[in-house]
C-alpha cells in the first residue's frame, strides 16, 4: 500500500492519490477549504527546551 501511495518513499502522500485509492468514483467528495499542516523534523537541536 505504501509503495502505491508514496512511490518515491519520501513520506508524502498526495491528496488526489489518497482519495483515488480509498474512495470510489461515485462517492462525492470535496477538498476542505482550510486544513492544518503539522511538520516534525525529529532533530534534537530544533527543540532546545526538550519540548
mmCIF file as Biopython writes it, N, C-alpha, C and O atoms, coordinates in Angstrom:
data_model
#
loop_
_atom_site.group_PDB
_atom_site.id
_atom_site.type_symbol
_atom_site.label_atom_id
_atom_site.label_alt_id
_atom_site.label_comp_id
_atom_site.label_asym_id
_atom_site.label_entity_id
_atom_site.label_seq_id
_atom_site.pdbx_PDB_ins_code
_atom_site.Cartn_x
_atom_site.Cartn_y
_atom_site.Cartn_z
_atom_site.occupancy
_atom_site.B_iso_or_equiv
_atom_site.auth_seq_id
_atom_site.auth_asym_id
_atom_site.pdbx_PDB_model_num
ATOM 1   N N  . UNK A ? 1  ? 0.825   -1.191 0.000  1.0 0.0 1  A 1 
ATOM 2   C CA . UNK A ? 1  ? 0.000   0.000  0.000  1.0 0.0 1  A 1 
ATOM 3   C C  . UNK A ? 1  ? 0.872   1.260  0.000  1.0 0.0 1  A 1 
ATOM 4   O O  . UNK A ? 1  ? 0.611   2.201  -0.749 1.0 0.0 1  A 1 
ATOM 5   N N  . UNK A ? 2  ? 1.906   1.270  0.842  1.0 0.0 2  A 1 
ATOM 6   C CA . UNK A ? 2  ? 2.762   2.468  0.894  1.0 0.0 2  A 1 
ATOM 7   C C  . UNK A ? 2  ? 3.479   2.701  -0.432 1.0 0.0 2  A 1 
ATOM 8   O O  . UNK A ? 2  ? 3.682   3.849  -0.829 1.0 0.0 2  A 1 
ATOM 9   N N  . UNK A ? 3  ? 3.864   1.629  -1.121 1.0 0.0 3  A 1 
ATOM 10  C CA . UNK A ? 3  ? 4.523   1.801  -2.418 1.0 0.0 3  A 1 
ATOM 11  C C  . UNK A ? 3  ? 3.587   2.431  -3.433 1.0 0.0 3  A 1 
ATOM 12  O O  . UNK A ? 3  ? 4.024   3.168  -4.317 1.0 0.0 3  A 1 
ATOM 13  N N  . UNK A ? 4  ? 2.295   2.140  -3.305 1.0 0.0 4  A 1 
ATOM 14  C CA . UNK A ? 4  ? 1.313   2.721  -4.220 1.0 0.0 4  A 1 
ATOM 15  C C  . UNK A ? 4  ? 1.051   4.191  -3.896 1.0 0.0 4  A 1 
ATOM 16  O O  . UNK A ? 4  ? 0.954   5.021  -4.799 1.0 0.0 4  A 1 
ATOM 17  N N  . UNK A ? 5  ? 0.937   4.511  -2.604 1.0 0.0 5  A 1 
ATOM 18  C CA . UNK A ? 5  ? 0.629   5.885  -2.199 1.0 0.0 5  A 1 
ATOM 19  C C  . UNK A ? 5  ? 1.858   6.788  -2.198 1.0 0.0 5  A 1 
ATOM 20  O O  . UNK A ? 5  ? 1.748   7.988  -2.448 1.0 0.0 5  A 1 
ATOM 21  N N  . UNK A ? 6  ? 3.014   6.223  -1.921 1.0 0.0 6  A 1 
ATOM 22  C CA . UNK A ? 6  ? 4.254   7.002  -1.829 1.0 0.0 6  A 1 
ATOM 23  C C  . UNK A ? 6  ? 5.368   6.294  -2.599 1.0 0.0 6  A 1 
ATOM 24  O O  . UNK A ? 6  ? 6.293   5.758  -1.989 1.0 0.0 6  A 1 
ATOM 25  N N  . UNK A ? 7  ? 5.289   6.286  -3.936 1.0 0.0 7  A 1 
ATOM 26  C CA . UNK A ? 7  ? 6.263   5.530  -4.726 1.0 0.0 7  A 1 
ATOM 27  C C  . UNK A ? 7  ? 7.697   6.045  -4.599 1.0 0.0 7  A 1 
ATOM 28  O O  . UNK A ? 7  ? 8.639   5.280  -4.806 1.0 0.0 7  A 1 
ATOM 29  N N  . UNK A ? 8  ? 7.883   7.321  -4.264 1.0 0.0 8  A 1 
ATOM 30  C CA . UNK A ? 8  ? 9.221   7.890  -4.122 1.0 0.0 8  A 1 
ATOM 31  C C  . UNK A ? 8  ? 9.817   7.652  -2.743 1.0 0.0 8  A 1 
ATOM 32  O O  . UNK A ? 8  ? 10.989  7.948  -2.511 1.0 0.0 8  A 1 
ATOM 33  N N  . UNK A ? 9  ? 9.005   7.113  -1.819 1.0 0.0 9  A 1 
ATOM 34  C CA . UNK A ? 9  ? 9.431   6.844  -0.447 1.0 0.0 9  A 1 
ATOM 35  C C  . UNK A ? 9  ? 9.948   8.108  0.242  1.0 0.0 9  A 1 
ATOM 36  O O  . UNK A ? 9  ? 10.958  8.083  0.945  1.0 0.0 9  A 1 
ATOM 37  N N  . UNK A ? 10 ? 9.223   9.222  0.021  1.0 0.0 10 A 1 
ATOM 38  C CA . UNK A ? 10 ? 9.601   10.497 0.633  1.0 0.0 10 A 1 
ATOM 39  C C  . UNK A ? 10 ? 8.746   10.823 1.853  1.0 0.0 10 A 1 
ATOM 40  O O  . UNK A ? 10 ? 8.967   11.845 2.504  1.0 0.0 10 A 1 
ATOM 41  N N  . UNK A ? 11 ? 7.776   9.973  2.170  1.0 0.0 11 A 1 
ATOM 42  C CA . UNK A ? 11 ? 6.910   10.227 3.310  1.0 0.0 11 A 1 
ATOM 43  C C  . UNK A ? 11 ? 5.813   11.231 3.013  1.0 0.0 11 A 1 
ATOM 44  O O  . UNK A ? 11 ? 5.238   11.816 3.930  1.0 0.0 11 A 1 
ATOM 45  N N  . UNK A ? 12 ? 5.518   11.435 1.722  1.0 0.0 12 A 1 
ATOM 46  C CA . UNK A ? 12 ? 4.488   12.390 1.323  1.0 0.0 12 A 1 
ATOM 47  C C  . UNK A ? 12 ? 3.418   11.641 0.537  1.0 0.0 12 A 1 
ATOM 48  O O  . UNK A ? 12 ? 3.711   11.001 -0.473 1.0 0.0 12 A 1 
ATOM 49  N N  . UNK A ? 13 ? 2.177   11.727 1.006  1.0 0.0 13 A 1 
ATOM 50  C CA . UNK A ? 13 ? 1.054   11.130 0.292  1.0 0.0 13 A 1 
ATOM 51  C C  . UNK A ? 13 ? 0.183   12.272 -0.201 1.0 0.0 13 A 1 
ATOM 52  O O  . UNK A ? 13 ? -0.323  13.061 0.598  1.0 0.0 13 A 1 
ATOM 53  N N  . UNK A ? 14 ? 0.008   12.362 -1.499 1.0 0.0 14 A 1 
ATOM 54  C CA . UNK A ? 14 ? -0.778  13.437 -2.081 1.0 0.0 14 A 1 
ATOM 55  C C  . UNK A ? 14 ? -2.271  13.153 -1.929 1.0 0.0 14 A 1 
ATOM 56  O O  . UNK A ? 14 ? -2.709  12.004 -1.974 1.0 0.0 14 A 1 
ATOM 57  N N  . UNK A ? 15 ? -3.034  14.219 -1.751 1.0 0.0 15 A 1 
ATOM 58  C CA . UNK A ? 15 ? -4.471  14.121 -1.507 1.0 0.0 15 A 1 
ATOM 59  C C  . UNK A ? 15 ? -5.173  13.357 -2.625 1.0 0.0 15 A 1 
ATOM 60  O O  . UNK A ? 15 ? -5.970  12.457 -2.361 1.0 0.0 15 A 1 
ATOM 61  N N  . UNK A ? 16 ? -4.879  13.716 -3.867 1.0 0.0 16 A 1 
ATOM 62  C CA . UNK A ? 16 ? -5.557  13.094 -5.001 1.0 0.0 16 A 1 
ATOM 63  C C  . UNK A ? 16 ? -5.312  11.586 -5.030 1.0 0.0 16 A 1 
ATOM 64  O O  . UNK A ? 16 ? -6.242  10.812 -5.258 1.0 0.0 16 A 1 
ATOM 65  N N  . UNK A ? 17 ? -4.080  11.168 -4.802 1.0 0.0 17 A 1 
ATOM 66  C CA . UNK A ? 17 ? -3.751  9.743  -4.813 1.0 0.0 17 A 1 
ATOM 67  C C  . UNK A ? 17 ? -4.445  9.020  -3.663 1.0 0.0 17 A 1 
ATOM 68  O O  . UNK A ? 17 ? -4.908  7.893  -3.837 1.0 0.0 17 A 1 
ATOM 69  N N  . UNK A ? 18 ? -4.524  9.647  -2.500 1.0 0.0 18 A 1 
ATOM 70  C CA . UNK A ? 18 ? -5.204  9.063  -1.342 1.0 0.0 18 A 1 
ATOM 71  C C  . UNK A ? 18 ? -6.686  8.854  -1.634 1.0 0.0 18 A 1 
ATOM 72  O O  . UNK A ? 18 ? -7.223  7.770  -1.404 1.0 0.0 18 A 1 
ATOM 73  N N  . UNK A ? 19 ? -7.341  9.890  -2.139 1.0 0.0 19 A 1 
ATOM 74  C CA . UNK A ? 19 ? -8.776  9.811  -2.431 1.0 0.0 19 A 1 
ATOM 75  C C  . UNK A ? 19 ? -9.030  8.799  -3.543 1.0 0.0 19 A 1 
ATOM 76  O O  . UNK A ? 19 ? -9.993  8.034  -3.483 1.0 0.0 19 A 1 
ATOM 77  N N  . UNK A ? 20 ? -8.182  8.795  -4.543 1.0 0.0 20 A 1 
ATOM 78  C CA . UNK A ? 20 ? -8.320  7.856  -5.655 1.0 0.0 20 A 1 
ATOM 79  C C  . UNK A ? 20 ? -8.203  6.404  -5.173 1.0 0.0 20 A 1 
ATOM 80  O O  . UNK A ? 20 ? -8.862  5.515  -5.713 1.0 0.0 20 A 1 
ATOM 81  N N  . UNK A ? 21 ? -7.377  6.171  -4.173 1.0 0.0 21 A 1 
ATOM 82  C CA . UNK A ? 21 ? -7.154  4.823  -3.656 1.0 0.0 21 A 1 
ATOM 83  C C  . UNK A ? 21 ? -8.271  4.360  -2.729 1.0 0.0 21 A 1 
ATOM 84  O O  . UNK A ? 21 ? -8.693  3.206  -2.810 1.0 0.0 21 A 1 
ATOM 85  N N  . UNK A ? 22 ? -8.759  5.233  -1.853 1.0 0.0 22 A 1 
ATOM 86  C CA . UNK A ? 22 ? -9.692  4.814  -0.817 1.0 0.0 22 A 1 
ATOM 87  C C  . UNK A ? 22 ? -11.154 5.141  -1.081 1.0 0.0 22 A 1 
ATOM 88  O O  . UNK A ? 22 ? -12.017 4.716  -0.313 1.0 0.0 22 A 1 
ATOM 89  N N  . UNK A ? 23 ? -11.459 5.873  -2.132 1.0 0.0 23 A 1 
ATOM 90  C CA . UNK A ? 23 ? -12.839 6.215  -2.444 1.0 0.0 23 A 1 
ATOM 91  C C  . UNK A ? 23 ? -13.164 5.793  -3.869 1.0 0.0 23 A 1 
ATOM 92  O O  . UNK A ? 23 ? -12.307 5.838  -4.751 1.0 0.0 23 A 1 
ATOM 93  N N  . UNK A ? 24 ? -14.406 5.383  -4.086 1.0 0.0 24 A 1 
ATOM 94  C CA . UNK A ? 24 ? -14.839 5.029  -5.434 1.0 0.0 24 A 1 
ATOM 95  C C  . UNK A ? 24 ? -15.258 6.296  -6.167 1.0 0.0 24 A 1 
ATOM 96  O O  . UNK A ? 24 ? -15.589 7.296  -5.530 1.0 0.0 24 A 1 
ATOM 97  N N  . UNK A ? 25 ? -15.248 6.269  -7.505 1.0 0.0 25 A 1 
ATOM 98  C CA . UNK A ? 25 ? -15.605 7.482  -8.263 1.0 0.0 25 A 1 
ATOM 99  C C  . UNK A ? 25 ? -17.017 7.995  -7.989 1.0 0.0 25 A 1 
ATOM 100 O O  . UNK A ? 25 ? -17.273 9.191  -8.134 1.0 0.0 25 A 1 
ATOM 101 N N  . UNK A ? 26 ? -17.939 7.114  -7.594 1.0 0.0 26 A 1 
ATOM 102 C CA . UNK A ? 26 ? -19.308 7.566  -7.348 1.0 0.0 26 A 1 
ATOM 103 C C  . UNK A ? 26 ? -19.487 8.205  -5.973 1.0 0.0 26 A 1 
ATOM 104 O O  . UNK A ? 26 ? -20.527 8.810  -5.711 1.0 0.0 26 A 1 
ATOM 105 N N  . UNK A ? 27 ? -18.508 8.086  -5.104 1.0 0.0 27 A 1 
ATOM 106 C CA . UNK A ? 27 ? -18.594 8.739  -3.798 1.0 0.0 27 A 1 
ATOM 107 C C  . UNK A ? 27 ? -18.240 10.213 -3.963 1.0 0.0 27 A 1 
ATOM 108 O O  . UNK A ? 27 ? -17.167 10.558 -4.461 1.0 0.0 27 A 1 
ATOM 109 N N  . UNK A ? 28 ? -19.147 11.062 -3.544 1.0 0.0 28 A 1 
ATOM 110 C CA . UNK A ? 28 ? -18.910 12.506 -3.665 1.0 0.0 28 A 1 
ATOM 111 C C  . UNK A ? 28 ? -17.922 12.950 -2.593 1.0 0.0 28 A 1 
ATOM 112 O O  . UNK A ? 28 ? -18.030 12.554 -1.433 1.0 0.0 28 A 1 
ATOM 113 N N  . UNK A ? 29 ? -16.985 13.754 -2.983 1.0 0.0 29 A 1 
ATOM 114 C CA . UNK A ? 29 ? -16.036 14.322 -2.029 1.0 0.0 29 A 1 
ATOM 115 C C  . UNK A ? 29 ? -15.618 15.689 -2.538 1.0 0.0 29 A 1 
ATOM 116 O O  . UNK A ? 29 ? -15.615 15.955 -3.740 1.0 0.0 29 A 1 
ATOM 117 N N  . UNK A ? 30 ? -15.273 16.526 -1.615 1.0 0.0 30 A 1 
ATOM 118 C CA . UNK A ? 30 ? -14.737 17.833 -1.988 1.0 0.0 30 A 1 
ATOM 119 C C  . UNK A ? 30 ? -13.606 18.150 -1.016 1.0 0.0 30 A 1 
ATOM 120 O O  . UNK A ? 30 ? -13.710 17.871 0.179  1.0 0.0 30 A 1 
ATOM 121 N N  . UNK A ? 31 ? -12.546 18.722 -1.522 1.0 0.0 31 A 1 
ATOM 122 C CA . UNK A ? 31 ? -11.430 19.053 -0.633 1.0 0.0 31 A 1 
ATOM 123 C C  . UNK A ? 31 ? -11.838 20.122 0.375  1.0 0.0 31 A 1 
ATOM 124 O O  . UNK A ? 31 ? -12.688 20.959 0.073  1.0 0.0 31 A 1 
ATOM 125 N N  . UNK A ? 32 ? -11.251 20.106 1.552  1.0 0.0 32 A 1 
ATOM 126 C CA . UNK A ? 32 ? -11.590 21.112 2.559  1.0 0.0 32 A 1 
ATOM 127 C C  . UNK A ? 32 ? -11.098 22.494 2.146  1.0 0.0 32 A 1 
ATOM 128 O O  . UNK A ? 32 ? -10.126 22.630 1.402  1.0 0.0 32 A 1 
ATOM 129 N N  . UNK A ? 33 ? -11.784 23.508 2.640  1.0 0.0 33 A 1 
ATOM 130 C CA . UNK A ? 33 ? -11.374 24.887 2.355  1.0 0.0 33 A 1 
ATOM 131 C C  . UNK A ? 33 ? -10.081 25.233 3.089  1.0 0.0 33 A 1 
ATOM 132 O O  . UNK A ? 33 ? -9.211  25.911 2.541  1.0 0.0 33 A 1 
ATOM 133 N N  . UNK A ? 34 ? -9.960  24.768 4.318  1.0 0.0 34 A 1 
ATOM 134 C CA . UNK A ? 34 ? -8.748  25.004 5.105  1.0 0.0 34 A 1 
ATOM 135 C C  . UNK A ? 34 ? -8.359  23.707 5.800  1.0 0.0 34 A 1 
ATOM 136 O O  . UNK A ? 34 ? -9.198  22.832 6.014  1.0 0.0 34 A 1 
ATOM 137 N N  . UNK A ? 35 ? -7.095  23.591 6.147  1.0 0.0 35 A 1 
ATOM 138 C CA . UNK A ? 35 ? -6.627  22.418 6.858  1.0 0.0 35 A 1 
ATOM 139 C C  . UNK A ? 35 ? -5.341  22.764 7.590  1.0 0.0 35 A 1 
ATOM 140 O O  . UNK A ? 35 ? -4.662  23.734 7.252  1.0 0.0 35 A 1 
ATOM 141 N N  . UNK A ? 36 ? -5.015  21.967 8.590  1.0 0.0 36 A 1 
ATOM 142 C CA . UNK A ? 36 ? -3.797  22.154 9.363  1.0 0.0 36 A 1 
ATOM 143 C C  . UNK A ? 36 ? -2.695  21.269 8.789  1.0 0.0 36 A 1 
ATOM 144 O O  . UNK A ? 36 ? -2.947  20.137 8.377  1.0 0.0 36 A 1 
ATOM 145 N N  . UNK A ? 37 ? -1.489  21.788 8.766  1.0 0.0 37 A 1 
ATOM 146 C CA . UNK A ? 37 ? -0.322  21.020 8.343  1.0 0.0 37 A 1 
ATOM 147 C C  . UNK A ? 37 ? 0.626   20.957 9.527  1.0 0.0 37 A 1 
ATOM 148 O O  . UNK A ? 37 ? 1.023   21.987 10.070 1.0 0.0 37 A 1 
ATOM 149 N N  . UNK A ? 38 ? 0.984   19.759 9.919  1.0 0.0 38 A 1 
ATOM 150 C CA . UNK A ? 38 ? 1.915   19.558 11.014 1.0 0.0 38 A 1 
ATOM 151 C C  . UNK A ? 38 ? 3.231   19.039 10.449 1.0 0.0 38 A 1 
ATOM 152 O O  . UNK A ? 38 ? 3.243   18.179 9.568  1.0 0.0 38 A 1 
ATOM 153 N N  . UNK A ? 39 ? 4.325   19.564 10.957 1.0 0.0 39 A 1 
ATOM 154 C CA . UNK A ? 39 ? 5.644   19.140 10.498 1.0 0.0 39 A 1 
ATOM 155 C C  . UNK A ? 39 ? 6.490   18.767 11.706 1.0 0.0 39 A 1 
ATOM 156 O O  . UNK A ? 39 ? 6.534   19.493 12.699 1.0 0.0 39 A 1 
ATOM 157 N N  . UNK A ? 40 ? 7.150   17.642 11.608 1.0 0.0 40 A 1 
ATOM 158 C CA . UNK A ? 40 ? 8.056   17.192 12.666 1.0 0.0 40 A 1 
ATOM 159 C C  . UNK A ? 40 ? 9.341   16.734 11.995 1.0 0.0 40 A 1 
ATOM 160 O O  . UNK A ? 40 ? 9.328   15.801 11.192 1.0 0.0 40 A 1 
ATOM 161 N N  . UNK A ? 41 ? 10.460  17.391 12.324 1.0 0.0 41 A 1 
ATOM 162 C CA . UNK A ? 41 ? 11.710  17.006 11.681 1.0 0.0 41 A 1 
ATOM 163 C C  . UNK A ? 41 ? 12.524  16.029 12.525 1.0 0.0 41 A 1 
ATOM 164 O O  . UNK A ? 41 ? 13.458  15.416 12.007 1.0 0.0 41 A 1 
ATOM 165 N N  . UNK A ? 42 ? 12.205  15.867 13.791 1.0 0.0 42 A 1 
ATOM 166 C CA . UNK A ? 42 ? 12.859  14.873 14.623 1.0 0.0 42 A 1 
ATOM 167 C C  . UNK A ? 42 ? 14.271  15.218 15.054 1.0 0.0 42 A 1 
ATOM 168 O O  . UNK A ? 42 ? 14.955  14.373 15.632 1.0 0.0 42 A 1 
ATOM 169 N N  . UNK A ? 43 ? 14.724  16.423 14.793 1.0 0.0 43 A 1 
ATOM 170 C CA . UNK A ? 43 ? 16.080  16.800 15.178 1.0 0.0 43 A 1 
ATOM 171 C C  . UNK A ? 43 ? 16.091  17.341 16.602 1.0 0.0 43 A 1 
ATOM 172 O O  . UNK A ? 43 ? 15.314  18.235 16.939 1.0 0.0 43 A 1 
ATOM 173 N N  . UNK A ? 44 ? 16.956  16.807 17.421 1.0 0.0 44 A 1 
ATOM 174 C CA . UNK A ? 44 ? 17.041  17.241 18.813 1.0 0.0 44 A 1 
ATOM 175 C C  . UNK A ? 44 ? 17.444  18.710 18.904 1.0 0.0 44 A 1 
ATOM 176 O O  . UNK A ? 44 ? 17.005  19.416 19.812 1.0 0.0 44 A 1 
ATOM 177 N N  . UNK A ? 45 ? 18.267  19.173 17.981 1.0 0.0 45 A 1 
ATOM 178 C CA . UNK A ? 45 ? 18.743  20.558 18.013 1.0 0.0 45 A 1 
ATOM 179 C C  . UNK A ? 45 ? 17.639  21.567 17.705 1.0 0.0 45 A 1 
ATOM 180 O O  . UNK A ? 45 ? 17.790  22.752 18.002 1.0 0.0 45 A 1 
ATOM 181 N N  . UNK A ? 46 ? 16.536  21.116 17.114 1.0 0.0 46 A 1 
ATOM 182 C CA . UNK A ? 46 ? 15.462  22.047 16.787 1.0 0.0 46 A 1 
ATOM 183 C C  . UNK A ? 46 ? 14.567  22.333 17.983 1.0 0.0 46 A 1 
ATOM 184 O O  . UNK A ? 46 ? 13.680  23.183 17.905 1.0 0.0 46 A 1 
ATOM 185 N N  . UNK A ? 47 ? 14.789  21.635 19.077 1.0 0.0 47 A 1 
ATOM 186 C CA . UNK A ? 47 ? 13.969  21.801 20.271 1.0 0.0 47 A 1 
ATOM 187 C C  . UNK A ? 47 ? 14.871  21.877 21.498 1.0 0.0 47 A 1 
ATOM 188 O O  . UNK A ? 47 ? 14.989  20.906 22.245 1.0 0.0 47 A 1 
ATOM 189 N N  . UNK A ? 48 ? 15.506  23.022 21.709 1.0 0.0 48 A 1 
ATOM 190 C CA . UNK A ? 48 ? 16.470  23.125 22.811 1.0 0.0 48 A 1 
ATOM 191 C C  . UNK A ? 48 ? 15.860  22.944 24.200 1.0 0.0 48 A 1 
ATOM 192 O O  . UNK A ? 48 ? 16.573  22.573 25.132 1.0 0.0 48 A 1 
ATOM 193 N N  . UNK A ? 49 ? 14.564  23.194 24.361 1.0 0.0 49 A 1 
ATOM 194 C CA . UNK A ? 49 ? 13.923  23.046 25.669 1.0 0.0 49 A 1 
ATOM 195 C C  . UNK A ? 49 ? 13.377  21.640 25.890 1.0 0.0 49 A 1 
ATOM 196 O O  . UNK A ? 49 ? 12.709  21.387 26.893 1.0 0.0 49 A 1 
ATOM 197 N N  . UNK A ? 50 ? 13.651  20.731 24.973 1.0 0.0 50 A 1 
ATOM 198 C CA . UNK A ? 50 ? 13.172  19.342 25.050 1.0 0.0 50 A 1 
ATOM 199 C C  . UNK A ? 50 ? 11.662  19.260 25.159 1.0 0.0 50 A 1 
ATOM 200 O O  . UNK A ? 50 ? 11.131  18.430 25.896 1.0 0.0 50 A 1 
ATOM 201 N N  . UNK A ? 51 ? 10.973  20.115 24.430 1.0 0.0 51 A 1 
ATOM 202 C CA . UNK A ? 51 ? 9.505   20.099 24.427 1.0 0.0 51 A 1 
ATOM 203 C C  . UNK A ? 51 ? 9.004   19.479 23.151 1.0 0.0 51 A 1 
ATOM 204 O O  . UNK A ? 51 ? 7.794   19.370 22.951 1.0 0.0 51 A 1 
#
